[in-house]
Amino acid sequence: MRYLVHLSRIIVGVLFIISGFVKVVDPIGLSFKLEEYFSPGVLNIPFLMDLSLPLATFFAVFEIFLGILLLLGVWKKFTIYSLLLTIIFFTFLTFYSAYFNKVTDCGCFGDALKLEPWTSFYKDVVLLVLILILLIGQKFIQPLFIKPLNIGLVTLGTIGSLILAYIGINHLPVIDFRAYAVGKDLVHGMKSAEELGLKPTTYKTLFTLKNKLDGSEIIVDDKKYISQKLYQDTSVWEMLVDKTRNEIDQKGYEAPIHDFYFDCNGEDKTSYYLQHPKVVLIVVPFAEKITTEQTNKINSLAKEAKSKGYEFVTVSNNPIQNLESELCFMDQTTMKTIIRSNPGIVLISNGIVKAKFHDNDFPTVQQLDQKL
């Protein structure tokens, strides 16, 4: 039992620290995921949507905090019961997401690792079992070092987590796991499986049929529906159209970048901007939150950048008042993924992301030149 407890302690502690780390470097990304969970179509807790960012920061830091406590063997009762409550909560969320197909990615490991809903649920079940082992065998958990050193390491880890969260919110994540990170080739990221000679993901349609004779319901995929010619037996089966859904049949390659386009007055200028050697892209996912001061900064940079041979374009989901550069429209979810800032500045050269800047670090043309 002792060795099983020690093994469980290491696995749970390390996983909680890793999971917390990939979240704490990008708390805004986690807040978007929480907003999705709190939305009316999922858990329907709208009053928590405004608290998504502080909650995201708390969850991420708390995961790291618990992981460190467990590995060091500090405050074991508090740690184990906190871990138990946390994993029960996460298990509920992942089961809800998987069973009702509401949220397709739990965000358990941020953007670093995407897990299918049922995979996330099974992962949480395994963690729940390991934490129950810790609960039963907690007498075998002893402090790793002397008390002052343990407290010092916990304090250092917590402060470090808070610093990472602060940077991720007020600047940009120190590590960018997304497909739009600096150095990424946007053109390549948009290519389909067929273009790359890879096997694409295939899907199947699931139909729910109601038996008119006894009221029972069955679920069949499109192949069975056609092969058994169930569509012909209308005297027995009635299709419940509102329950029709699509599921992955075989997982294959999916382009990491999609819905990335420049809709400029009805003209698709995506290829134009991705083929230009010097493009300043201003990303505004929330046009309604842009201030006059921010608009003035954008206009000032646009004027100077254009004089230096840069193409300058702003993308948003809505019109922006008094904007003096070209405004194109882009999918809001895509913009929120590109950069965690409103506005955010992205420097692109021939489709390659050269640099990204937060609004709090608004660049000069000289800084842009240095990144090319």
N, C-alpha and C positions, 0 to 999 in steps of 0.2 A: 504493500500500500504506500509505503514511504516513497518508493521510486516513482510510482504512478502519480502521486501528488506533485513531486518535483518536476516530472515531465509536463504535467498539466499546467503547473505554475509558469514554466518557461514558455510553453506554446501560447497560453492565454496572454501572458504579459507582453511578449514580443508582438503578437498580432494586434493587441490594443494600442501599443505604441506606434506601430506602422500605420494602422488604420487612422489613428488620431493625427499622425504627422501629415499624411497626404491630404487630410481635411484642413488642418490648421494653417498650412501654407496657402490655402485658397478658401477662406471662410465664406467669401461671397458666392463661390460656386456651390458650396453646401447650402447656403441660404436659399438659392434658387430651387434646389431640390426640396428643401423643407416647404417652400411656398407651394410646390407642386403637391406635396402630401396634404397641406392644410387647405387646399383649394376646395370649392364646393363639389367638384366632381369626384373627389377622393374621400378624405376624412371629414370635409365640411367643417373646418374650424377656422373661419375667416378672421377672427380677432387675433389669431396668432401669426397671421401673415406679416403684419407690421413688426413683429418681434423675431422674424426669421433670422436676421443677421446676428443679433446678440445670442439667440439660442444656438445658432450654428457655431459661433465662437466658443460658447460654453461647452457644448457637446465635444468639440474637437479637443479642447484643452483638457477637459475632464477625462477623456479616453486616455490621453498620454499620462495624466496624473495617476489614474488607477493602474495603468500598466507599470509605471515606475514603482508605485507602492507595492504591487504584487511581487515584482522581481526582487525588491529590497527586503520584502517581508515586514513592512512597516504597517502598523494599524490594521492588522489582518482581519479583524471582525468587520470594521467599517469597509475595508477594501473588498472583501468577499461578498458581503451583502449588497454593496453598491454595484459590483460586477454582475451579481445575479439579477438585480432590478433592471440594470441597463440592458443585459442580453435578453431578458424577457420582453422588454419594450421593443428592442430591435427585431426579435423573432416575430412578434405580433405584426410589426410593419412589413417585414419581408413576406410573411404568409399572406397578409392582406393584399400586397402588391401582386404576388404570384397567383393567388387563387382568383382574384377578381380582375387581374390583368390591368390594373390601374396605372402603376408606375413601372415602366419597363426596365429601369436601372435604379437600384436602391441607393447608389451613391456611397456604398460601404467603404470603398477605397478611392473616393473622389473620382478624378478623371484618369488616375494612374492605371486602374484595372476595372474594366466593365464586366459585371457579372449578370448572368441571366437571373430573373426573379426566383425561380426554384433553386438555382445554385446558391443564391444568397441565403435562402431559407434553410437549406441543408447545412450550409456553413454555420449559421447561427445555432442550429440544433446541436451540432457537434460541440460548439463552444459552450452551449448550455450544459451539456453532459460533463465537459471538463470542469466547468465552474462548480457543478454539483459535487464532483470528486473533491475539489478544493474545500467545499463546505464540510463534507464528511470528514476529510482528513486534515483539517486546519491545524491540528495539534503538531503536525509535522512541519509546519511553516514557521521558520525561525528567522530573525533579522540577519541580513547578509553581512552587515558591518556594525561597528559601534554606533550608538544612537546619534552623536553629533554629525558623523559622516553621512549616515542615512538621511537625516534631516537636511543636511547641506545639499545632497544630491537631488532630493525631492524638490527643494526650493529652486535649485539651479534649473532643473528640467521644466518646472512650472513657469518660471520667468522666461526661459528660452521659448517656450510654447507661446506665451503671450506676446513676445517680441515678433515672432513669426506671423502671428495673427494680425498684429498691428501693421506690419509691412504689407501683408496681403490685402488689407482693407484700404490703407491710405497710400499705397504705392502699387506695386504689382507683385504677384506671387514669386517667391525666390526660385521656385521650380515650376515650370509650366509643362503640364502633362498633355496639353491639348494639341489638336492637329494644326493650330495656328501659331505654335511657338516659334521663337526666333530661330531661323535656320531651316524652317520647313518649306518645302516646295508645294505651293498651293495648287499648281497645275497638276502635278503628279497625284496629290491627295484627292483630286476630284475625279480621277480616271476610274472607270468602272472595272469590274472583274473581267469582263470580256475584252476590254482594251488592254489589260495587263496579262491576258492569257491565263487567268485564274478561274477557279470554280466559284460561281456566285451563290449567294444564299437563295434557297428556294422556299416557297411558301405554299401552304395548303389552306383551303377554305373549309371551315367547319359549319355545317348546317344543323339546326335544331328542328327536328320533325315531331309533330304531335299526332298521336294516334287518335283518330276521330271516334274510334269504337270504345276504348277504355280510358282515354285521357292521358295515357303515359307519354313520355317524351324520350327520344333517343337523339344522340349526336353522331353524325356521320361526316366523313370528309368528302371532298368533291369527287374523288376517284370512285369511292364506293357508291356515292349518290348516282353517278352516271353509269357505272358498270352494272349495278343492280336495277337500273331504270326505275328508281323510286319516284322520280318525277312523273311517271306515267300513272302511278297508283293513287290518284287524287281522291278516290273514295275512302281511302284508309289514312293517308298521310297528309298533314297540313304543315307547310313550312312556316316557322316563326321567324319572319324576316328580321325583326329587331334583335334576335339573338345570334344572327350570323356573324362570324368573326374569322379573322385570318391568324394563322400561327406559323411559326417557322417549321418547315419540314426537314430541311437539311441545312446546317450552318455552313456558310462559305464566306468568301471575301466580300466585305462591304466598304465602299469608299468612305474614309474617315471624314471627308468634307462633302457636305451636300447643302442645298439651299443657299449656296454662296453665289450671289449674282448682283450685278449693278443695274437696276431698273431706272434708267435716266429718261424721264418723260416718255415712257413706253418703249425706249430703245435699250436693248441688252448690250451694255458696254463692258461686260466681264472680260472678254478676250483682249479688248483694247488696253485696259488697265493692267492686266497680267502680263502683257508683252512689253510694257514700257519700262525703261531702265530706272526711272526716278519717279516714284509715286508716293505722295503723302495721303494716307487714308485716315479721315476723321470718322470715328465710329460713335454714333449717338443712339444707343438702344432705347433711351427714355427722353424723347424730345421735349416732353412737357416739363422736365426738371432742369433744362438748360437755362442758365442765367444770362443776363445781358453782358456781364463781365466775361463769361466763357465765350459767348458769341464774338465779342470784340477780340479776344485772344485768337480765336480761329481765323477771323478776318485778317488780323495783322500778320499771322503766320502765312496765310494764303497769299497775301500780296507779296511778301518777301520771297516765298518759295517759288512762286511763278516767275519772278524776275530772275531766278537762278536756274530756270529750266526744268523745274519740277512740275509734274501733273498733280493737281490738288483736287481732291474730291471728298465730299462728306456723304455718308450713308446714314439713314435714319428710318424710323417707322412712320414718321409724321413730318409735316413741314416745320421749318425752323425760321422764326422771325428774324429779319435783317441779316440773313446769311448772304455773304458776297461771293461764295464759291459754288461750284456745281453741286447740286443736291440730288442724290439718287436714293432709291428706296431698296431696303434689304430686309429679309426675314428677321424679326426681333430676336428669336431664340439663337439664330446664327450670330448676331451681333453680340449678344450676351456671352457667347462662347468665345468669340474672337479675342476680347479683351475685357478685363474686369475694371472698367472705368467708364464714366459717362460725363464728358466725352473721353474717348481713348484715341491715342495717336499711333498709327501703324505705318512704318516705312517699308515699302515693297520695291524690289528691283527685279524685273523680269520674272515675276511670279514667286520670288523668294522673299520670305519675311526677314528683313534686315534688322529691325529694331521695333520695340514697342514702348510707349510712354504713358504713364498715368497723367491725369489732368493736373495733379499736384506737382508733377515733374515736367510740365509743358516745355518742349524743346525749342531751341533756336535753330535757324537754318544751319548755322555752323555745327551744331551737334548732329544734325541730320547728315551733313556732309561727311562727318567723321565715321558714321556707321555704314556708309556705302562701300 
